[in-house]
Amino acid sequence: MDVREIKKKFDEASEELRLLYEATVDVKDRLAIRKEMNRLHRLYVIQLESDDAADDGAESETLAEVRQHLEPLGLAPEGTPLPELARLAALKITEK
């Protein structure tokens, strides 16, 4: 599920709970609704963090592949930061 869909569903559920909260007079019911709102918010935050972690993992994998292609070219010593390797590779390409 993409972030926009998650946000839309979260907003819809939050609005429903808010309306229910406003229409409720009983204190115990209002506390139960408030707890549910807090649970919903925690789930939303957890889902967003999970999506961010998945994106970071895919990006890290791609960067590792880029490094595997650039390091064997011998443009710089092993362990050179990836941005510098990319700059040196681009410089080498433009020199030809």
Sequence and secondary structure as in RCSB ss.txt:
>XXXX:A:sequence
MDVREIKKKFDEASEELRLLYEATVDVKDRLAIRKEMNRLHRLYVIQLESDDAADDGAESETLAEVRQHLEPLGL
APEGTPLPELARLAALKITEK
>XXXX:A:secstr
  HHHHHHHHHHHHHHHHHHHHH   HHHHHHHHHHHHHHHHHHHHHHHHHHHHHHHHHHHHHHHHHHHHGGGTS
S TT  HHHHHHHHHHHHHH 
